[in-house]
Amino acid sequence: MNKDKAPFYKTALYYGLMLGLILILFDIILWITHLKDSTIVHNLSLIIIIVGIVIGIKKYRDKVNDRIISYSKALGLGTLIVFITSVILAVYYYLFYTIIDTEAISKIIELSEEKMIETGLDDEQFDIALEMTKKFTTPFMLSIGTIFSVTFWGFIFSLIVSLFLKKENNPLKNDNIEVID
């Protein structure tokens, strides 16, 4: 690995791990307090992800990269941070659904079933939809879905955050330029 790339990957790994652990702790607190299904709380977890991206990019830009970062490098760093976070969350959710709360999958399927009934599907459509729900609502599938969805939203957030955090090197503002008389 190129020496210049090592701090980039170390930063992504560190902030990805920290963000993953914070989100796991947050999820455990929600599970204990029975607030896991709240939309407001879900939005709070998205805010935590955005804050994690911002802190990771800013620390890299200001502490490692001499206060300079291009848009593409900021986007890449933010996305990599969230990808690492998503893998950690996927492992956690797999363990959560298979060891910690083995009834959670049944609850998810029951809620889906209730929502399908409310939509007024006929019996055949209901059976097909329920069968598909059961097929895709397994610990493994939910974990894989976590990787894709968290990385996707992290990429979208990084697109926006990177616009505000990029700082290009401006040669006209270089303090080390000597003026010759």
C-alpha positions as CSV (number, residue, x, y, z in Angstrom):
1,M,0.0,0.0,0.0
2,N,1.3,3.5,-0.9
3,K,2.5,5.4,2.2
4,D,0.3,8.4,1.3
5,K,-2.8,6.2,1.2
6,A,-2.2,4.6,4.7
7,P,-3.6,7.5,6.7
8,F,-6.7,7.7,4.4
9,Y,-7.5,4.1,5.1
10,K,-6.6,4.3,8.8
11,T,-8.9,7.3,9.1
12,A,-11.8,5.4,7.3
13,L,-11.2,2.3,9.4
14,Y,-11.1,4.2,12.7
15,Y,-14.2,6.4,12.1
16,G,-16.1,3.5,10.5
17,L,-15.4,1.4,13.6
18,M,-16.4,4.2,16.0
19,L,-19.5,5.0,14.0
20,G,-20.5,1.3,13.9
21,L,-20.0,0.9,17.7
22,I,-22.0,4.1,18.4
23,L,-24.8,2.9,16.2
24,I,-24.8,-0.6,17.9
25,L,-24.9,1.0,21.3
26,F,-27.7,3.3,20.2
27,D,-29.6,0.3,18.8
28,I,-29.2,-1.7,22.0
29,I,-30.5,1.3,24.0
30,L,-33.5,1.5,21.7
31,W,-34.1,-2.2,22.0
32,I,-34.0,-2.1,25.8
33,T,-36.3,0.9,25.9
34,H,-38.7,-0.6,23.3
35,L,-38.2,2.4,21.0
36,K,-36.6,0.5,18.1
37,D,-39.6,0.9,15.8
38,S,-40.0,4.7,16.1
39,T,-39.6,6.8,12.9
40,I,-38.2,9.7,14.9
41,V,-35.6,7.5,16.4
42,H,-34.7,6.1,13.0
43,N,-34.2,9.6,11.8
44,L,-31.9,10.2,14.7
45,S,-29.7,7.3,13.6
46,L,-29.4,9.0,10.2
47,I,-28.2,12.2,11.9
48,I,-25.6,10.1,13.8
49,I,-24.4,8.8,10.5
50,I,-24.1,12.3,9.0
51,V,-22.2,13.5,12.1
52,G,-19.8,10.5,11.9
53,I,-19.1,11.3,8.2
54,V,-18.5,15.0,8.9
55,I,-16.2,14.3,11.9
56,G,-14.2,11.7,9.9
57,I,-13.7,13.9,6.9
58,K,-12.9,17.0,8.9
59,K,-10.3,15.1,11.1
60,Y,-8.6,13.7,8.0
61,R,-8.7,17.1,6.2
62,D,-7.4,19.1,9.1
63,K,-5.1,16.8,11.1
64,V,-3.7,14.5,8.4
65,N,-3.9,16.3,5.0
66,D,-2.8,19.8,5.9
67,R,-6.3,21.3,5.8
68,I,-6.8,20.3,2.2
69,I,-9.2,17.7,0.7
70,S,-10.7,17.5,-2.8
71,Y,-14.4,16.8,-3.3
72,S,-13.7,13.3,-4.7
73,K,-11.4,12.4,-1.8
74,A,-13.9,13.6,0.8
75,L,-16.7,11.7,-1.0
76,G,-14.5,8.5,-1.1
77,L,-13.6,8.9,2.6
78,G,-17.2,9.4,3.7
79,T,-18.4,6.5,1.7
80,L,-15.6,4.2,2.9
81,I,-16.3,5.2,6.5
82,V,-20.0,4.3,6.1
83,F,-19.2,1.1,4.2
84,I,-17.1,-0.1,7.1
85,T,-19.9,1.0,9.5
86,S,-22.4,-1.0,7.4
87,V,-20.3,-4.2,7.6
88,I,-20.0,-3.9,11.4
89,L,-23.8,-3.3,11.6
90,A,-24.5,-6.3,9.4
91,V,-22.5,-8.6,11.7
92,Y,-24.3,-7.1,14.7
93,Y,-27.8,-7.5,13.2
94,Y,-27.0,-11.0,12.2
95,L,-26.0,-11.8,15.8
96,F,-29.0,-9.8,17.1
97,Y,-31.5,-11.7,15.1
98,T,-29.9,-15.2,15.7
99,I,-28.8,-14.9,19.3
100,I,-30.1,-11.8,21.2
101,D,-33.7,-11.4,20.0
102,T,-34.7,-14.5,18.1
103,E,-38.4,-13.4,18.1
104,A,-37.6,-10.1,16.3
105,I,-37.9,-11.7,12.8
106,S,-41.4,-13.1,13.7
107,K,-42.4,-9.6,14.9
108,I,-41.2,-8.1,11.6
109,I,-43.2,-10.6,9.6
110,E,-46.3,-10.1,11.8
111,L,-46.1,-6.3,11.3
112,S,-45.7,-6.9,7.5
113,E,-48.7,-9.2,7.5
114,E,-50.8,-6.6,9.3
115,K,-49.8,-3.9,6.8
116,M,-50.6,-6.2,3.9
117,I,-54.1,-6.9,5.4
118,E,-54.7,-3.1,5.7
119,T,-53.9,-2.6,2.0
120,G,-56.7,-4.9,1.0
121,L,-54.9,-7.5,-1.0
122,D,-56.9,-10.5,-2.3
123,D,-56.0,-13.9,-0.9
124,E,-53.7,-14.9,-3.7
125,Q,-51.8,-11.6,-3.7
126,F,-51.6,-11.8,0.1
127,D,-50.1,-15.3,0.1
128,I,-47.5,-14.3,-2.6
129,A,-46.5,-11.2,-0.7
130,L,-46.3,-13.0,2.6
131,E,-44.2,-15.7,1.1
132,M,-41.8,-13.1,-0.4
133,T,-41.6,-11.3,2.9
134,K,-40.7,-14.5,4.7
135,K,-38.1,-15.3,2.1
136,F,-36.3,-12.0,2.4
137,T,-36.8,-11.5,6.2
138,T,-34.0,-13.8,7.5
139,P,-31.1,-12.7,9.6
140,F,-28.7,-13.2,6.6
141,M,-30.9,-11.2,4.2
142,L,-31.5,-8.4,6.7
143,S,-27.7,-8.2,7.3
144,I,-27.0,-8.0,3.5
145,G,-29.7,-5.4,3.2
146,T,-28.1,-3.4,5.9
147,I,-24.8,-3.3,4.0
148,F,-26.5,-2.0,0.9
149,S,-28.9,0.4,2.5
150,V,-26.5,2.0,5.0
151,T,-23.7,2.3,2.3
152,F,-26.2,3.8,-0.2
153,W,-27.5,6.4,2.3
154,G,-23.9,7.1,3.5
155,F,-22.9,7.7,-0.1
156,I,-25.8,10.2,-0.6
157,F,-24.9,12.0,2.6
158,S,-21.2,12.0,1.6
159,L,-22.1,13.6,-1.7
160,I,-23.7,16.5,0.1
161,V,-21.3,16.8,3.1
162,S,-18.3,16.7,0.7
163,L,-19.5,19.9,-1.0
164,F,-19.2,21.8,2.3
165,L,-16.0,20.2,3.6
166,K,-13.8,20.2,0.5
167,K,-10.9,22.6,0.6
168,E,-8.7,22.7,-2.5
169,N,-5.1,23.9,-2.5
170,N,-5.1,27.4,-3.7
171,P,-1.6,28.3,-5.0
172,L,-2.4,32.0,-4.8
173,K,-2.9,31.8,-1.1
174,N,0.3,30.1,-0.4
175,D,2.2,31.8,2.5
176,N,5.5,30.3,1.5
177,I,5.8,32.2,-1.8
178,E,8.6,34.7,-1.8
179,V,8.1,38.0,-3.6
180,I,11.1,39.1,-5.6
181,D,11.7,42.8,-5.9
